[in-house]
């Protein structure tokens, strides 16, 4: 039976990710959407959202140099000015845009240092708490990239290291060079690829999980408009799970989640977030939002307690084998590196 503390209160609990002791808020804030990938957002609105999140105890902030590009880190830097000690800042390197506007993966050791120094300037900080490689570079041995990242730790510019969308072989090889505290990967009721191969290796190595898109890029909130009415510039217009026959099939699955939420007096998004948080104390979701209302609803999700029966019903509502479409646009390296990548 779903239960919750009905008194809405700021997030107060932390979780420890990884064997090195990284402490973060139970729920983080994914800042990518504050740079307009889901439609227009001005910097003042982005800064206000981040500051409100901090006020409500969401102190784990996730950004990247490629978001914007660069403007997202600048907004985070503005928001945390004077509040550095209150937050855990995570940023990423390794994706950059070419002169033609295409995404290029870059894991060269010299680029690691260049990218980190630039991120520190944009964020206005002396160090970042978590530094991720955004995607493994198939042309550069992971040992070389992580070796350069380890140099940043030794120099005091980075506290903890992370990888994003890395496969099991990459995790093993990277961990020999330097402890990897966190793996960032997509994980939600409709994206459970991690569970069969990657998750067991991450837990064997003592690596925590940061779950991005825990609300299925907004789909699991039940509030996403039909793809035809999404804002100009919203990348979901081309997402295989939102459009056409796939979108219609997935919408049918969503109705079961909405019915369950109505029955227990919750929101679909809250149940979806509580499900991710139930995956283990080594797991933290980082939903994004530009709405203060949704931000507070996300915080309240941390108070939900789901029984074994609730969890089973949620998984039955969104059976992963029935979800239609790939979890990212085909070939989009800014979205996904295949888990079987043996780099």
NORWO-V123506 format. One record per residue. SS is DSSP state (a for helix, b for strand, c for the rest). OMEGA is omega as a letter, one per 20 degrees, with the letter a starting at -180 (999 if undefined). Layout:
SS;OMEGA + SS;OMEGA
This chain:
c;r + c;r + b;r + c;r + c;a + c;r + c;a + c;a + c;r + c;r + c;a + c;a + c;r + b;r + b;r + b;a + b;r + c;a + c;a + c;r + c;r + b;r + b;a + b;r + b;a + c;r + b;r + b;r + b;r + b;a + c;a + a;a + a;r + a;r + a;r + c;a + c;r + c;a + c;a + c;r + c;r + c;a + a;r + a;r + a;r + a;a + a;r + a;r + a;a + a;a + a;r + a;r + a;r + a;r + a;a + c;r + c;r + c;a + c;r + b;a + b;a + b;r + c;r + c;r + c;a + c;r + c;a + c;i + c;r + c;a + a;a + a;r + a;r + a;r + a;r + a;r + a;r + a;a + a;a + a;r + c;a + c;a + c;a + a;a + a;a + a;a + c;r + b;a + b;r + b;r + b;a + b;r + b;r + c;r + b;r + b;a + b;r + c;r + c;r + c;r + c;r + c;r + b;r + b;r + b;a + c;r + c;a + c;a + a;a + a;r + a;r + a;a + a;r + a;a + a;a + a;r + a;r + a;r + a;r + a;r + a;a + a;a + a;a + c;a + c;r + c;a + c;r + b;a + b;a + b;r + b;a + b;q + b;a + c;r + c;r + c;r + c;a + c;a + c;a + c;r + c;a + a;r + a;r + a;r + a;a + a;r + a;r + a;r + a;r + a;r + a;r + a;r + a;a + a;a + c;r + c;r + c;a + b;r + b;a + b;a + b;r + b;r + b;r + b;r + c;r + c;r + c;a + a;r + a;r + a;r + a;a + a;a + a;r + a;a + a;r + a;a + a;a + c;r + c;r + c;a + c;a + b;r + b;r + b;a + b;r + b;r + c;r + b;r + c;a + c;r + b;a + c;a + a;a + a;a + a;a + c;a + c;a + a;a + a;r + a;r + a;r + a;a + a;r + a;a + c;r + c;a + c;r + b;a + b;r + b;a + b;r + b;a + c;a + c;r + c;r + c;a + c;r + c;a + a;a + a;r + a;a + c;a + c;a + c;r + c;r + c;a + a;a + a;a + a;r + c;a + c;r + c;a + c;r + c;a + a;r + a;r + a;a + a;a + c;a + c;a + c;a + c;a + c;r + a;a + a;r + a;a + a;a + a;r + a;a + a;r + a;r + a;r + a;a + a;a + a;r + a;r + a;r + a;r + a;r + a;a + a;r + a;a + a;a + a;r + c;r + c;r + c;r + a;a + a;a + a;r + a;r + a;r + a;r + a;r + a;r + a;a + a;r + c;a + c;r + c;r + c;r + c;a + b;r + b;r + b;r + c;r + c;r + c;r + c;r + c;a + c;r + a;r + a;a + a;r + a;a + a;r + a;r + a;r + a;a + a;r + a;r + c;a + c;a + c;r + b;a + c;r + c;r + a;r + a;r + a;a + a;r + a;a + a;r + a;a + a;r + a;r + a;r + c;r + c;a + a;a + a;a + a;r + c;a + c;r + c;r + c;a + c;r + c;r + c;a + c;r + c;a + c;a + c;r + c;r + c;a + c;r + c;a + c;a + c;a + c;r + c;a + c;a + c;999
